[in-house]
């Protein structure tokens, strides 16, 4: 029988809702839009500011097991509604703190933003899970577009902030209710709440009840489907947990995510301070331009290099791990420029932002597909382990950035540091660790025999 049109309509609504939910579920990419204003308002130390700036990312990275538990036990709809409430509370409480109604403790702001990151991660995982159920024949396309949508989160909100909340005149404002940062935080809380609540009405597995096959036909297809699934499971070798991290490829993935995503996020989260250090004319518009460029580079590289890795692997027999080698080398080249150039301006930072965002997007975009090679049944578990790498990496690099930035500011006898010397020490450490990650990747490629044009099975890798 021909399926009822309503089924296709529901699928279309579900697909669009997943993109909307993903696009409001990336608070870690939105924070730089208002982070500098918070620091200027509260006069945090460099270390305190670094801790606050990574709070969203920590909430996203460490909440994987909890998000999976919520979806399994509460279902997609309830998880989305709980997430909507939590994600509203985060920016709303930060806004009230900014307005002076709540204590201006950096610890409390860190807690608010961590909860925001957790809620965003839960909503994003719901969107991915819904896409995987409803578009089984086109999972790569549907989930790829969902991943790209969350990558565009920073672009959307930075442009909204630039167009609707672009006033830089915060000191002259008589009331914080009329302040552009306060209003943007309230808008952020309401728009995230609305987007995720909307998704709760459409996301989830959609079954087509229009087909009413006869019993024998239904039994035949059920047997055939179960047989195919059984054969796939037998052919697939699963490696998870500690064994996954002890594996050469698994360990190299962890190290690459630690370095590239750690450096990439500290660059994004502190782009305001970096711009202020190299240019006295830096303003909110300049920060928004770099945030937009980072988001576009991140989003485009996820889609492009994800497809390229499939092409190289399936057509040419080149393993995806080589894509990570390219990403690390691109990041190393950019960091080398940043620590060696004598005159860095806001304009010269533009290509640096693009290249670092591209490396960031490559790693985040290709890593999930590489992880599935250890078994699709254990993908969520392994991906949860890997997410600890950017969580630790971002925090460690941000602490380093805060300490080294603060030390230079003290030497200059100022609260704000000026000059490229403010961030060169942090990026020198990034270069050293990047070389280490490149060495580990090279060793994994050698041990796995991936320098040859073939794709060995996981069980043959020593």
N, C-alpha and C positions, 0 to 999 in steps of 0.2 A: 504493500500500500504506500501511497505517497504521504510523506509526513506532513502534518499540519503546519501551515506557515508560522504559527505561534512558536513552534520549537526553534525555528531559525531566528525569529525575533528575539527570543530569550537568549539564544547564544550570542547574538549581536549585542544585546544589552549587557550580558555577562562580560564579554570581551572589552567593551568600552568602559564598564565599571572597573574592571581589573586595571586598565591603564590609568584611570582617574585615581584609584586607591594608591597605585604605585607612585604616581606623580605627587601625592601629598604625604608620602611615607619616607621621605629622605631628609629628616631634620639635620643630619650630619652635614649635608651639602648646603643647607640654608643658614646655618649658624654664622658663617663669615659675614653674611649680610648685615647682621646686627651685633656681632661679637665685639667689634672695635668700639661701638657706642657704649656697650656695657662697661668695657675696660676704662673708657674715658670718664664715665659717670662715677664708677666706684673706686677708681685709682688703685686697682689691684696691683700687687707686685707681679713681675714677669712670670714667676713660678705659679702663682695663684691663677693668673690669666691662662697659662698653658694648661693647667688642670681643668679649668672650666671649658676651655675650647675643645677638649677631647671627650667631654662627658657624653655627648650624643653618640659619638662613635663607639665609646665603651659600652653604652647601653645597647647598641645594635649588635656588637660583636660577641658579647658575653651572654646574650639572651637566647641564643639559638635553641638549646635544649628545652628551656622554659616555653618558648613559643611553640615548639613542636608538641610539647605536652598539652598545652592549651587547645591546640587544634584537634588533637586526638581525643581529648576528653570533653571539651565544650562544643566542638564543631566550629565551622567557619563563621556562621552568623553571630553566635555569642562572642566569639573571640574578637570579631571586628567591632562589636558594640562596646566591649570592655576596652579595647584599644582606643576607640574614638574618645571615650571619657578620659582616659589617661593622657592621651596626646593633647587634649584640650587643656588639661590642668597644667601641663608643663610650661608652655609659653605664657599662659595666663598668670601663673604664679611669678614667673620671671618679670612680666610686665608690672605686676603689683610691687615687686621688689624694686624695679627701676623707678617707680613712682614714689617710693619711700614709705609704702604702707606695710611692708614686711622687712625683716632684718636683712641687711645687705651682706650677709655672710656668703663668701664664695663657696663654702661647703654646701649650703642650702641650694644655691644656684646650680652647683654641680649635680646634686641629687635630682632637682627638677628636670634638668636636661638629660640625665641618664634615664629617667622614667620616660621622657619623650622619645629617646632613641629606642628603648625597649618596645614602646607602643608602635612606633613606626616599623620596626622589624617584624612584629607580629602581624601587622596589617599587610605588609609586603609579602610575607610568607603565605598568607591567606590568598592573596592575588595569584601567586605562582601556583599554589596547590589547586586552585580553581581552574586555571588555564590547563594544567596537566590532565585534569579529569575531563574537561569539555572539548579539548582539541587534540585528541590522541594521535591523529594522523599528521598534525602540524604542530607538534609540541615545540620544535626548534624555533619556528617562526613566532608562535604566540608567546612563548616564554622569553624569547629574545627581545621582542618588542616591549614586553613588560619590564625586563631588565633595563632597556634603554629609557623607558619612561621614568623610572626612579632616578636614572642618571640625569634626566632633564629637569629634575626638581629644583636644583640650584638656579638654572637658567630662568625658569618661570618666576620664581619668587624674587630673584635679584632684579629682574626687569620690572616686576610689579612694584617693588620697593623704589626703583629708580623713577618710575613714571608717576606713582601715586603718593609716595612717601619720601620724596627726594630732597626734602629740606635739610640742609646742613646747619641751620641756625638754631641750635638746641639751647644755647646758653641764654639767648634773649627771650625764650618762651616763658611766660609767667606761670603756666600750669602744665604739669606733665601730661594731663589729659589731651593737650593740644600738641604734644611733642611727636615728631614723626616716628621715632623709634618705638615709643609707647603704643602709638596707633598701629604700627606695623605688627608688633607682637600680638595685639588683640586680633588683628585681621588674620594673622598666622594661626592662632588658636581656633578661631571660628571656621576658617576655610578647611583646615585639617579635619576638624570635627565633622563638618558637612560632607566632605569627600569620602571619608571612611564610613560614616553612617549610610550614605547613599549606596556604597558597595555592599553593605550588609543585606540589602534587599535583593541583590542580583547575583552575588557570588556564591559558589558552591556547585557541586555536581548537578547537571541538568540531564534528566533522563527523558528520552523520547518515548512517550506512551502511545504514539500514533500507530506504531507497528504492532500488529497482533498476529504473529506467526503461528502456524499449527504446531501441535506438540512435537511431532517428529522432527520438523524443521528446526524448532527451537533447541531440541535435544542435540541434533546434529551439530549445530553451530556452537553450542556450549561445549561439547566434547572436543570439537576441533580447536576452539579457543584455548581450552585448558591444556590440550596436548602441546600446542605451540608455546604456551607460557612455560610448561614443564621443560620442554626442550631448551628454551632460552636459559632457564635457570640452571640446567645441568651444564650447558656450555659455558656459563659465566662463572668465573672464579672470583670469590669475594674475599677481600682483605680489608680489615677495619681495625679501629682502635689503635693500640700501641704498635701493632704489627704494621699498620699503615704508615705511621710516622717513622718506623725503623726502616721502611723500604726506601731505597735510594731515590726513587721518584717522589714518594710522599714527603721525605725529609727535605728534598730540594724545593718542592712546592711550598712547604712551611717556611723555609728560610727566605724564599723569594717574596712571599706575601709579607713577611715580617719587615723586610727592608724597603721594598718598592711602595707598598701601601702605607708603611709608617712614614717614610719621607714624603710621599705624595700628600698624605693628610696633614702633616705638620706644615707643609707649604701652603695648603689651602686654608687651614684654620688660622694661620698667622699671616695671611697675605696682607691684611691691613697694616700690621706692624712692619712687615718687610717693605711695603710701599712707603710708609711714613719715614722709614729709615733712609731710603734712597732719594726721596723727593719731598720737599717741603710743601709742594702744591697738591699733594695727594688728598683726595676727598672721597665722599661716598660714591660718586659716579665712577671714579677710577677703580675703586674696589669692586663695584658691580660689574664693570667691564671685564676684569680679570676673573671674577667668579663665573661670569657667563662663558668666557673662553674656556675655563677649566671644565665646566659642565658639558659644553659642546664637544670638547676633545675627548672627555671621558666617555660620553654617550656614543660618539661616532666610532671610536676605537673598539668599544665593546662589540658593536654590530659588525664592523668591517673585519677585524682580526679574528672574531669568532667564526665568521664564514670562511675567512682565508685559512684558518687552522684546519677546518673540515676539508677544504679543497686540497691542501698540502698533504694531509694524512691519507685521504681516500684515493686521490689521484696519483700522487707522487711518492707516497710511502715515507713522508717526512713527519716525524713525531711532533706533537704540539709543544713539547718541551723546548724546541728551538725558538718558538715564538717568545718564550720567556727570556731566552738569551738576548734576543733583540731588544726587549723591553728594558732589561737591566743595563745593557750597553747604552741605550738612548738616555736613560736616567743618569748614568755615570758621565756621559759627555756634557749634559746640562749642568750637573753639579760642579764639574771641573771648570766650566766657564764661569759659574757664579763665584767660585773661590779664587779664580786667577785674574778675572777682568778688573782693571783698575778703576774704570768709570762705569758704574751701573746706574741706569735711570729707569723710570717707570716704563718708558718705551722699550728699552732693551729687555725688560722683564717679560714682555708679551710673548716672544718665541719660547722663553723658558717655561712660562705657564702652559703653553700649548704642548710642548714636548713632555713635560712632567705629567700633565693630565692624560696624554696618550699612553704613556707607560703605565700609569695607574689604571686606566680603562682596559688595557691589554690584559694585565694580570687578573683583574676582577672579572673580565669577560671570558677568558680562555680557561681559567682555573677550574670552574665547575665541570666543563666538558672533559678536562683531563682527569678529574677526580672520578668521573663515572666509569673510567677504564678499570677501576678496582672493584666494580660491581654496582649496578644500579640499585640493588636492594639495600645496600649499606651507604648509599650516597649521602643521605641526610646526616648520618652519624659522622662520616668522614669530613663532610663539609663543615659540620659543627666544630670538629677538632681544628680544621684549618682556620676558622674564623678567630680562633684565639691568637693567631699570628699577627693580624693587623691590629687586634685589640692591644696586645702587649707592645707591638711596634709603635703605634701611634702614641701611646702613653709615655714610653721611654724616650722617644724623640722629642715629644713636647716638653717633658721635664728637662731634657738636655737643652732644648731651645730656651726655655724659661730661665734656667740657671745661667747659661752663657750670655744671653741677652741682658739679664739683670746685672751681671758682672761688668759688662761693657758700659751699661748705663751708669753704674756707680763710678767707674773710672772717668766717665765724662761729667760726673757730678750732676746728673739729670735723671728725671723719672723715665723719660723716653730716650732710647738710644738712637744715634744718628750715624749713617754711613753703612757701607756694606760689611764692615767689620762686625756688625751686630749679629749676622747670621752665618758668617764664613766658617766659624769653628764647628757649628752644628753640621753644616754640609760637608766639611772635611771628614767628620765621623761617618756621615752617610756614604762618602766615597770609599772609605776603608771597608765598611760593612758590605757595600755593593760589590766590591772586588771579591770579598769572601763568598757572597751569594753566587757570583758568576763562577767561582772555582767549584762550589758545590754542585751547581748545575752541570758544569763540564764533567765532573766526576760521575754524576748520575748518568749522563749521556754515554760516557765511556763504559761504565759497568753494565748498562742495559743494552749496549750495542746499538744505540740509537743514531750513531754516526753513519750507519748503513741505511740504504734506502729500503727499509722494510719495517713492519710494525710487529715486534716480538710480543708474545703473550706475557702476561704478568708473571705466570708461574715459571717462566724460563729466565727471569731476571734474578741474579744472585745479589 
